[in-house]
Amino acid sequence: MIKFGTGGWRAVIGDDFTRENIQKLSKALVNKMKDEGVAEQGVAIGYDRRFLSKESAIWASEVFAAEDIPVKFILGSAPTPLIMFFVMRHELPYGMMITASHNPAVYNGIKVFTKGGRDADELQTQEIERYIHGIEEEVLKAACVSRGSEAGEPAVRIMEYEKGIGTGIIEEINPLNEYLDNIIGAVDMQAIRDRGLRIAIDPMYGVSNTSLRTILATARCDVQVIHEEHDTLFGGKLPAPSAFTLRSLQNYVVDRKCDIGIATDGDADRVGVIDDTGKFLHPNDILVMLYYYLVKYKGWKGAVVRNVATTHMLDKVAEGFGEKCYEVPVGFKYISAKMNETNAIIGGESSGGLTVRGHINGKDGIYASTLLVEMIAVTGKKLSQIAKDIEEEYGAIHMEERDYKFSQEKKDQIYDTLLIQKQLPEMDLEIDKISYLDGCKVYFKNGGWIIARFSGTEPLLRIFCEMGDPKDAVRMCESFEEFLDIKGNRN
Ligand SMILES: O=P(O)(O)OC[C@H]1O[C@H](O)[C@H](O)[C@@H](O)[C@@H]1O
């Protein structure tokens, strides 16, 4: 079964992530493009470094080629933001990226991008799912997929990749320079050059290495890279930057006295940062810093957008600048839509993705990292000092994040309790309001909040709580744990 979640379709390789399902999804997009009259404009297809990613990109291309839809095949593993940039810049109606982003190594998946290089929104992905359903019915009827057979016209036809290249319907391209030049043109490269920074990069065995190395070396930084080899098992760790997964980078930054350690997730749309003291900076802190920097040091004016599970420190800082902070459900499609609507300066999520006005309509770990380096150069301050400045001005705030596994039965029970019956644990803090925009979020009168929501990318329940006092955050999480009886389920 093909079901889209928060960030595309993700499935375990060999279970649902199969050649047949990739072909079905591609054919669904073919049918959608034909119905919308945009088929002749073509599609861009890229892939990351995961197991089967390149092969899957080829399988997908073969379906478009058979239907006479031009394919721009992005040669060489590439960052997700590069594909989004390409779709936007070349005004393509659709793009596809073979990736399961930060998921474990046994997963792969497909992200679909629409006009403007945006993540396909819920309406679009529901439509794709409907088209898939139609194809499945045809497949059942035809009882054969691909290559044709005597049983009749197959539901999904293919043109072999080499033939597609020969006819020109598939064109292999490499838009890396175009993407990099766009970033280089958007940041203050001279300021970075003048500072001679030492930077450690951890691409987490993913796709950011060439891009980051090229940009930063162009700005004459001393760039050192760890975990750059191709390892489809991601060194046995999750390719998601976190305090736990970035231990080697922390040590590296401290040992080599680097100004910053930069990590990106498997497909380089998220960023993780180690500061000059070796401290892991939470994505919340990065977002706050960049918003603060763009307004205070660069004189930009405008709002900020965050999701329901991201720090309210952004609200405080925005208020301090006389600006607004907008809240949306989890999922970058909501962030970019709201940014467009409000012309916000920056939008991001506590999961580590952000973008900035004027850049692409999706998160970009490479651009975000470059901007952080620019921030160090322009302010002339160390990351730890900028964090201190912000804390002195706006105070400290603590976020407790917990993930829980569940059986299907437990999931149904939690869903019923929290989202149908709308029951809550007894809490000793005064409640301001409750929202069901995404999961269940309780806002307290003291400015703190707690949210319990099912992840849209992993089979997990996430409980996040933010409070001025860390002890309050832990206590609130524990009260939800006890109430839902999930103490033993922590991931
Ligand atoms: O908490 P989840 O639903 O798993 O989502 C966590 C993150 O997953 C993906 O990376 C999405 O692209 C993000 O928009 C989202 O914030």
The ligand as an SDF file (V2000), in Angstrom:
LIG
                    3D

 16 16  0  0  0  0  0  0  0  0999 V2000
    7.1280   14.4830   13.4720 O   0  0  0  0  0  0  0  0  0  0  0  0
    6.9890   13.9290   12.0840 P   0  0  0  0  0  0  0  0  0  0  0  0
    5.5630   13.9100   11.5960 O   0  0  0  0  0  0  0  0  0  0  0  0
    7.7000   12.6150   11.9580 O   0  0  0  0  0  0  0  0  0  0  0  0
    7.7110   14.9610   11.1440 O   0  0  0  0  0  0  0  0  0  0  0  0
    9.0490   15.3540   11.3480 C   0  0  0  0  0  0  0  0  0  0  0  0
    9.5630   15.9680   10.0620 C   0  0  0  0  0  0  0  0  0  0  0  0
    9.5650   14.9620    9.0790 O   0  0  0  0  0  0  0  0  0  0  0  0
    9.9330   15.3170    7.7540 C   0  0  0  0  0  0  0  0  0  0  0  0
   11.2710   15.6520    7.7300 O   0  0  0  0  0  0  0  0  0  0  0  0
    9.0670   16.4430    7.2530 C   0  0  0  0  0  0  0  0  0  0  0  0
    9.5330   16.8630    5.9940 O   0  0  0  0  0  0  0  0  0  0  0  0
    9.0860   17.5900    8.2210 C   0  0  0  0  0  0  0  0  0  0  0  0
    8.2240   18.5980    7.7690 O   0  0  0  0  0  0  0  0  0  0  0  0
    8.7000   17.1380    9.6170 C   0  0  0  0  0  0  0  0  0  0  0  0
    8.8540   18.1770   10.5580 O   0  0  0  0  0  0  0  0  0  0  0  0
  1  2  2  0
  2  3  1  0
  2  4  1  0
  2  5  1  0
  5  6  1  0
  6  7  1  0
  7  8  1  0
  7 15  1  0
  8  9  1  0
  9 10  1  0
  9 11  1  0
 11 12  1  0
 11 13  1  0
 13 14  1  0
 13 15  1  0
 15 16  1  0
M  END
$$$$
